[in-house]
């Protein structure tokens, strides 16, 4: 999970520039050289939108594509490891910590890894 003192506020104001989906990783690329890599196989649900069921690659691109070019209005971190990003049109993207044994997602800022969950 995320540490109690972790603040996701640095994501606020960033725009989702692109989404790249591979078989086991979803790359979310934000303005200002910020990338979130959500990892996990097709049976693991690392990402969901609003209160939906977890999204699976490759179908996840259909749900993530509408978020492109939207700004993050708020970003919340939860002690269970979930990162919740609220976009300008009201959708909430949840990035879940789905594994206690392996990395679920990582956040890179300016090319440096700042968080691994």
LINTA-V403995 format. One record per pair of residues at least 4 apart in sequence whose ideal C-beta (glycine too) atoms are under 6 Angstrom apart, sorted by the first residue. I is the first residue (numbers start at 1). GAP is how many residues later the second one is. D is the distance in Angstrom with one decimal. If there is no record, write none. Layout:
I;GAP;D
I;GAP;D
//
This chain:
1;78;5.3
1;79;5.4
1;80;3.9
1;96;5.8
2;4;4.5
2;75;4.6
2;79;5.6
6;71;5.0
8;67;3.7
8;69;4.6
8;75;6.0
11;61;5.0
11;64;4.0
12;60;5.5
12;63;5.5
14;16;4.1
14;17;5.0
14;18;5.7
14;20;5.8
14;58;5.3
15;16;4.4
15;56;5.1
16;14;5.7
16;51;5.1
16;52;5.4
16;54;5.9
17;12;5.0
17;14;5.7
18;11;4.5
19;9;5.9
19;45;4.5
20;7;4.1
21;5;5.3
21;36;4.8
21;37;5.5
21;39;6.0
21;40;4.9
24;17;5.4
25;12;5.6
25;14;5.2
26;12;4.5
27;10;5.5
28;8;4.4
29;6;5.3
30;4;4.1
33;77;5.2
34;75;5.2
35;73;4.5
36;71;5.2
37;69;5.1
38;8;4.3
38;9;5.3
38;57;5.4
38;67;4.5
39;64;5.8
40;4;3.5
40;6;4.3
40;58;5.6
42;14;5.3
44;54;4.8
45;9;1.9
46;50;5.5
46;52;5.2
46;58;5.9
47;8;5.0
47;48;5.7
48;4;5.2
48;6;4.9
48;46;4.8
49;14;5.4
49;42;5.7
49;44;5.7
50;42;5.5
55;5;3.7
55;8;5.5
60;4;5.7
61;4;5.7
67;20;5.5
70;17;4.3
70;18;4.9
70;19;6.0
71;17;4.8
72;13;5.1
73;13;5.1
73;15;5.5
74;12;4.5
75;10;5.3
76;8;4.6
77;6;5.6
78;4;4.4
81;16;2.5
81;36;4.8
82;12;5.6
82;14;5.2
83;12;4.5
84;8;5.7
84;10;5.2
85;8;4.6
86;6;5.0
87;4;5.0
95;10;5.3
97;7;4.5
97;20;4.9
98;6;5.0
99;5;5.3
103;13;5.4
104;13;5.3
105;12;5.5
106;7;5.7
106;10;4.8
107;7;5.5
107;8;4.3
108;5;5.4
109;5;5.1
//
